[in-house]
């Protein structure tokens, strides 16, 4: 297992959230080998935790890792007692936030840190970060190396096990296995879903709709399921960290959530798992936005969430990163030679704002450039960048 970029230093206990197979268990076992370990995926442990949660937690001692705690969120009450009364230190993992964040908020508020571990950032398996994407230029040699790897990265994604696989055949097989287990049957069991075919079709249509405004009614109709079912399944995918939402951005915080959102896959490998054909532009857009979201979750980008923008005239900006103190507008283009029309939406957006806006175009070329108000940054700069 390669070292991960997440910082878990500190004295407080931690609830670590992330999708299945993002490497939570491997990370914790590797960093904290002296901690006792128990998983609620083990039915005997789960029965014990449900019947006598206090005894179950006490059996683990003062330092422990409890895996998949979302299977019994009320176990956090026993963890609270161990932290308060016995000065215990716990790492808890969850692959779904359904019911878990509410339970931890009630019982563990102020006692734990809630952290996220997404699938690996691009280049995380090659070593520590080498530069800050928005502040420094990556070394030219590294950019060329990343450029050669981009096609494979934006096809197979960054699940750790996929990255460690020997070749394309093995990567494809691993993702298919994920499709048949963690992305479907496991999710259905955890979230009490019933229609496997409907869930599979929903995945396909979400993938094919990358970059489009989210219309749940259209998804329901295309997937052949009811609107309430589509809404429930979509919510389960979000809570299980398999997809994430970009909310619509407007000028003031009070209006920021008015416009429809967009849904993206947490890892582009999910589309490959289901064999969903994507346009190159869609594939690159999801890849880049997912990489930005990973860095936001890890604390490298200062923003509560990512946004997209669409004007009343239909002009769009792929990503808005608003930290409260600064605003960055980002477009993503699958071209090595951007044209003036590729910059127009960014320039128009900057002109409409009454404050400085940093405009960035991620493109598939290799050079850092500036054209008027717009900075051009190679997509390859995301490799080993934070």
Long-range contacts (C-beta under 8 A, 24 or more apart in sequence): 1-26, 1-27, 1-30, 1-160, 1-164, 2-120, 2-124, 2-125, 2-126, 2-160, 2-163, 2-164, 3-128, 4-117, 4-120, 4-124, 5-121, 5-124, 5-128, 5-129, 5-298, 5-386, 6-115, 6-117, 6-298, 7-299, 8-91, 8-115, 10-113, 11-89, 12-111, 12-112, 12-113, 13-79, 13-83, 13-88, 13-89, 13-90, 13-91, 13-92, 13-108, 13-111, 13-112, 13-113, 14-90, 14-91, 14-92, 14-112, 14-113, 14-114, 14-115, 15-69, 15-92, 15-93, 15-94, 15-100, 15-104, 15-108, 15-112, 15-113, 15-114, 15-115, 16-91, 16-92, 16-93, 16-94, 16-115, 16-116, 16-117, 17-93, 17-94, 17-95, 17-97, 17-100, 17-114, 17-115, 17-116, 17-117, 17-241, 18-93, 18-95, 18-116, 18-117, 18-118, 18-119, 18-241, 19-95, 19-118, 19-119, 19-182, 19-240, 19-241, 19-242, 19-266, 19-267, 20-95, 20-178, 20-182, 20-186, 20-240, 21-119, 21-159, 21-160, 21-161, 21-178, 21-182, 22-117, 22-118, 22-119, 22-120, 22-159, 22-160, 22-241, 23-117, 23-119, 23-120, 23-160, 24-67, 24-93, 24-95, 24-117, 25-65, 25-67, 25-93, 26-160, 27-117, 28-65, 28-91, 28-93, 29-65, 32-63, 32-65, 32-91, 34-63, 35-63, 35-64, 35-65, 35-91, 36-60, 36-61, 36-63, 36-64, 36-65, 37-64, 37-65, 37-67, 38-64, 38-65, 38-66, 38-67, 39-66, 39-67, 39-68, 40-66, 40-67, 40-68, 40-69, 40-71, 40-72, 40-75, 41-67, 41-68, 41-71, 46-71, 46-72, 49-75, 53-77, 53-78, 54-78, 54-81, 57-81, 57-82, 57-88, 58-82, 58-86, 61-88, 62-86, 62-87, 62-88, 62-89, 63-88, 63-89, 63-90, 64-88, 64-90, 64-91, 65-90, 65-91, 65-92, 65-93, 66-90, 66-91, 66-92, 66-93, 67-92, 67-93, 68-93, 68-94, 68-95, 69-93, 69-94, 69-100, 70-94, 70-95, 70-96, 70-97, 70-98, 70-99, 70-100, 70-190, 71-190, 73-99, 73-100, 73-102, 73-103, 73-104, 74-103, 76-100, 76-103, 76-104, 76-107, 76-108, 77-103, 77-107, 79-107, 79-108, 80-107, 80-108, 80-111, 83-108, 83-111, 83-112, 84-111, 95-190, 95-240, 95-241, 96-190, 96-191, 96-236, 96-239, 96-240, 96-241, 97-239, 97-240, 97-241, 98-190, 98-191, 98-236, 98-239, 98-240, 116-241, 116-297, 116-298, 118-241, 118-266, 118-267, 118-293, 118-294, 118-297, 118-298, 119-157, 119-158, 119-159, 119-160, 119-266, 119-267, 119-269, 119-294, 120-158, 120-159, 120-160, 120-163, 121-158, 121-291, 121-294, 121-295, 121-298, 121-382, 121-386, 122-146, 122-153, 122-158, 122-291, 122-382, 122-383, 122-384, 123-382, 123-383, 123-384, 123-385, 124-158, 124-384, 125-160, 125-163, 125-164, 126-383, 126-384, 127-384, 128-384, 129-384, 129-385, 129-386, 130-384, 130-385, 131-381, 131-384, 131-385, 131-386, 132-300, 132-385, 132-386, 133-295, 133-377, 133-381, 133-382, 133-385, 133-386, 134-328, 134-360, 134-377, 137-368, 137-381, 138-378, 138-380, 138-381, 138-383, 138-384, 138-385, 140-366, 142-380, 142-383, 142-384, 143-366, 143-378, 143-380, 143-381, 143-383, 144-366, 144-380, 145-383, 146-378, 146-380, 146-381, 146-382, 146-383, 146-384, 147-364, 147-366, 147-378, 147-380, 149-383, 150-364, 150-379, 150-380, 153-287, 154-268, 154-283, 154-284, 154-287, 155-268, 155-272, 155-283, 156-268, 156-269, 156-272, 157-267, 157-268, 157-269, 157-270, 157-272, 157-287, 158-267, 158-269, 159-267, 159-269, 162-269, 172-272, 175-269, 175-272, 175-273, 176-273, 178-269, 178-273, 179-273, 179-274, 183-242, 183-270, 183-273, 183-274, 187-236, 187-237, 187-240, 187-242, 190-236, 190-240, 191-232, 191-236, 191-239, 191-240, 193-232, 193-233, 193-236, 195-225, 195-229, 195-233, 198-223, 198-224, 198-225, 198-229, 198-233, 199-233, 200-274, 201-225, 202-230, 202-233, 202-234, 202-237, 203-270, 203-274, 203-276, 204-274, 204-276, 206-234, 206-237, 206-243, 206-263, 206-265, 207-265, 207-270, 207-271, 207-274, 207-276, 207-278, 208-276, 208-278, 208-282, 209-263, 210-263, 210-264, 210-265, 210-278, 210-282, 210-283, 210-285, 210-286, 211-262, 211-281, 211-282, 211-285, 211-286, 211-318, 212-262, 213-260, 213-261, 213-262, 213-310, 214-245, 214-260, 214-261, 214-262, 214-263, 215-260, 234-263, 241-266, 242-266, 242-270, 244-290, 244-293, 246-289, 246-305, 246-306, 246-307, 246-308, 246-319, 247-305, 247-307, 247-308, 248-307, 248-308, 248-309, 248-310, 249-307, 249-308, 249-309, 249-317, 249-320, 249-322, 250-309, 251-353, 256-307, 259-310, 261-308, 262-308, 264-289, 264-290, 264-293, 265-290, 266-290, 266-293, 280-334, 281-333, 281-334, 284-332, 284-334, 284-364, 284-379, 285-318, 285-332, 287-379, 288-332, 288-362, 288-379, 288-382, 289-318, 289-319, 289-332, 291-382, 292-319, 292-321, 292-330, 295-386, 296-321, 298-386, 300-386, 309-349, 311-348, 311-349, 311-352, 315-344, 315-345, 315-348, 315-349, 316-345, 317-345, 317-346, 317-349, 326-356, 326-358, 327-353, 327-355, 327-356, 327-357, 327-358, 328-357, 328-358, 328-359, 328-360, 329-357, 329-358, 329-359, 329-360, 330-360, 330-361, 330-362, 331-360, 331-361, 331-362, 332-361, 332-362, 332-363, 332-379, 333-361, 333-362, 333-363, 333-364, 334-363, 334-364, 335-363, 335-364, 335-365, 336-363, 336-364, 336-365, 336-366, 337-365, 338-363, 338-365, 338-371, 338-376, 343-371, 343-372, 343-374, 346-373, 346-374, 347-372, 347-373, 347-374
